[in-house]
Amino acid sequence: MTKTELLPSPAPRAGDRPGPARRALRLLAILACLPYISLKVAWVAGSEIGIPAGSVLLEHRQLLAVANSVSVLADVLVIVLALLLTQPWGQRVPAWLLALPMWAATGLLAPIMTGYPTQLVVALLTGDEQTAAPAEPFLHSWVFAVVYGGFILQGLSLGTLFALYAHERWGHLWSGRLGGLPARTSGPGVRTAALAAAVVALLPLTTHVMWLSGSTEGLSPRQIAERDADSTVLEFQGSVFVVVAVAFTLLLVLRRPAPLKVRTVLALAWTGSGAVGCWGAYMSLVALMPETDPAKQVTALTRLTYAGEMITGLLLAACLAAVLRRRSAEA
């Protein structure tokens, strides 16, 4: 195993072919990408399908074209991952080259898979038909249903394929319970990084809880005007993901409490760190977009919140990588 390997790679079996269940999941993952890709390609080509008159998306057409082009490439990567996870040649891919995009995909899709259905349930219970869509013109409501529905199907199918793949290739690395992990699996450097991430996470956790409780400190006038049940769901979800990411990574590196299963703790730490880190990075990029209207400009506190989430997620991901690499060396 080379120094760049995160996890060991078993010898590929040339005759292996995916069974019917995996082929079905692969097809579902690919088909779920098509509506999103089609919309983005149409927008890059100049179409305004799904975009209402007066939408902010029409104010920066060149920037929109660049962002949509990147989004298309990102969703094409989902198709590549679906193929990789179900083909014999996928066993030859270096572990780090698979783990990184899967961590990012998990982090970007998990909040949508939990947040959007929750918003719909809230809308059903409250009778608010405008939930899950911004107050001022942005996109037609059917676009959210099509795109987020596709994302949920992507997450379910791709996540299942990855779970099956990871179990076959690396399942022995996270078998057993926390108490059975050797002390050297998480050395002082890993524990220090995890504790540093916990300290950094205090800022985004505090702001999410503060905004969840009704405070408008650090919000722009536009954000204040658009506060509704949807934003409450998102703030609650943001708080939960921060807590899950930090708590379960600390449990893993501290190997306590001993009876907990390693795979359960690792899965929650993986998902939480990805959600916090990737959405923090994405929102940090969004906050850099030019905005001339003072009412819509992102405040310093909001930028710090996004940056804190990004740093927290990346630090925790580094801890997970270190634990898995040491575990693979022991194996």
N, C-alpha and C positions, 0 to 999 in steps of 0.2 A: 504493500500500500504506500502510495506516495504521500508526501507531506501535504499536498493540496487536497487529499481525499478527506471528506468529512466522515464518511462511513465506508466500510469495505464493499467491494463489488464482487458478487459471486460469478462464477463462470456461466456465460449464457448457454441456454440449451437450444440448439439450432432448430429442433423440431417443434418447439412449443408454439402453440397458436391459441389465441383467446377463445374461451368458450362462448356459447350463445349469450349468456348474461352479460359478459364483459363487452361483447360486440354491441349489444343493445345499449349499454351505458355509454359506450363510445359514440354511437350514432346520436344518442340523445344530447350528449355534450356538444357535438358538432352542430346539430340542427338548432340548438338553443342559442348558438352564437350568430346565426344568420340574420335574425331581425335587427339586432344591434349593429352588425357590420353593414347591413343594407342601408339603414338610416344614416349612419356616419358617412358612408360613401356618397349618398345622395346629397348630404349637406356640404361635403367637400366640393361636389360638382356644382353647387350653387342653388340646390333646391331648398325650398322653405317648408317642406312637408313636416307637419307636426309643430311648427314654430308659429305662434300667433303674432299678429301685427303688434308692434311696440315692444317686442321681447328684447331684453338686454343682449341676447345672443346675436341680434342683427346689428348691434352697434360696433362690433369689432370683427368683421367678416374674415380678415386675413388671419387674425389670431385664432378665430374659431376653426378655420380650415386646418391650421397647424395642429391644434389640440385634437380635432377629430381624426386627423391622420395618425397621430400617436395612439389614439384610442382604438383605431382599427388594428394597428399592429399588436396592441396588447390583447385584443380578443382573438386574433390569429394565433397568438401564443397559446391560448387555451386549446385550440384545435391541435397544435403541435404536441401539447402535453397529453391530450387524450390519446393521440397515436402512440406517443412514447410509452405510456403506461400499459399499452395493450399489444405491443409488438416485441418480438425476440430481441431486436436491436436496442430496445429500451433498457435492457439489462446491462448493456455496455456503456451507457452514459455515466460519466463521473457523478458521484453522489451529490457533490456540492452544486453541480450544474442543474440538477433536478430539484434539490431541496430549496434553493433560493427562489426560483419562480413559483414553486408550490407554496412556500411560506407567504409570498406576496399575494398569490391568488386567494389563499385562505383568508388572509387579513383583509383584503378588499371585498370579498364576497360575503364573509360571515356577518358583518353588520347589516348588509342589505337583506340577507336571508332571515335575520331576526327582526330588524327594524321595520321593513315595509309591511310584512303581515301584521305586526303589532299596530302600526298606524291604521291599517284597514279595519282591524278589530275595534280600535278606538273610534273610528269614523262610524262604524256600524252601531256601536253602543251610544254614541252621542248624537247621531243623526247629522253629522257635519260632512256634507258631500265634497267639501273642498280639501279635506285632509289629504296628506301626502302630496300636495302641490303647492307651490309658492303663491302668495297673495297677489303679487303683481305679475303681468304676463311673462312667461318663461317658456313653457312647453304645454301643449295640449295634454289633457289628462290621460288620453289613450296611450301616449308615448311612455308615460311612467309605467302603466300596466304591462305594456309589451316588453319594454326594456328590463324592468325589474323582475318580471316573470321569467324572462330569459336568463337573467343572472341567477335566480333561485334554482332553476333547472341545471344551469352550469355547475353551481356549487354542489348540488346533490349528486349529480353524476360524476363530476370530476373528483369530488371528495371521496366517494365510494371507491372509485378506481384507484385512487392514491392509497387509501387505507388497505385495500387488498394487495397492492403492489408492495407497499412498505412492510406489511406483515410477512410476506413471502421472502423479501430480500433482507430485512433487518429486524424481524420480529424478536430474535433472540436478544437484541440489545436492550429492549425495554420490558423483558419478562421479569416476574418477581415483584417484590415490594420495596418501598424506599429503604426500609431497615436493612435490606440485603445488599445495598449498593456499597462498595468499598469507599472508604474516606477519601482516597486519592481521586475518585471520580470527579469531585468538585473541590479543587484546591483553594487556597486563600485568595488567589487572584480572581477566581470565578465568584467566590462569595463576596468579595469587595465590589465587583462590578454589579452584582445583583443588588447589594445594599445601596450603591450609588444610584441605580435606576429607581429604587424605591423612594429615595430622597427627591430625585427630579420629578417623579410622578406626583408628588404632593401638590405641585402647582396646577397641572391640568385637572387633578381630582378635585381640588378646592374650587376651581372656577366652574366645573361642571355641577358640583353640588350647589354652589352659590346661585348659578343661573337656574338650576332646577327648583330651588326654593323661592324663585320669583325676583331675585335681584337683577338689576339691569346694568350693574357696574361693569364697565369694559365692553359693552355692546354698542354697536353703531345705531343711529336713529332708525335705519332700515330694519336692522335685526330686532329692535324693540317693537316696531310696528308689526312685524310678521310673527311675533310670538303667539303660538297657539298650541293645540294638543300635540301636533306633530313635533314641535320643538321640545316639548316636555319629554316625549318618547325618546328623542335623540339624546337629550342631556342625560336622562336616566341610563340609556344604553351606554353612552360614553363613560359614565361613572363605573358601571358594572365591568366593562372591558378593562379599564385601568386596574381595578381591584383584582380581577381574575388574573391578568397578566403578571402583576407583581407578586400576588400571594402564591400562585402555583409555581412560579419560577423559584421563589424563595424556598418553598417546600421541597422542590427537587434538589436544589444545591445544598440545602441543610439536611436533607434525607430524613425529615421529620414531618408528620408522625410516621413512625415505622410501618404500621399496618397498611397504609395507602398503597394502591397498585401504581407502579411506575408508569405504565402506559396511560392510565387515566390522568395522572398529574401532568405528564408530558404533553398529552393531547390538548389539555386546557391551557397550559403555558404557551404552547405553539400557537393556538388560535388567538389567545388574548394578546400576546406580543405582536402577532401579525396585524391584528385589527388596530391596535394602538399605534404601532409604528408606521404602517402603510397609509392609514387614513390621516395621521398627523403629517406625513410627508406630502400627501396629495393636497390637503387643505393648505399647507404652507405654500405650495406652488400656486394654488388658486388665489391666495392672498396677495401674491406678487403681481397679479394682473392689474393693468393700469385702470384707475377709476378717478374721474374728475369730479363726480358728485360727492360733496362732503358727507352727505347723509348715508352713502353706501361704502365709504372707506373703512377698511378693517382697522380696528384699534390696536394699539401696542399690546394690550393685555391678551387680546384674542390671538395675535401672532405668537406671543410667548406661549400660550396654551398649546397651539399647534406644534411649535418647536419642541416643547416639553414632551408631548406625546411621541413625536418622532424619535427624539433622543432616548426616551424610556424604552420604546419598542426595539430599537436597534441594540441597545445595551443588553436587554433581556434575550434577544435573539442570539447575540454573541455568547451569552452564558449557556444557552441550550446547545449551541454548536460545540462549545468546549466540552460539555458534559457528554454529548454523544460521541465526540471524537475520542475522548479518553476511555469511554465505555467500549468502543470498537477496538481500541488498542489492547484492552484487557481480554476481549473476546478472542 
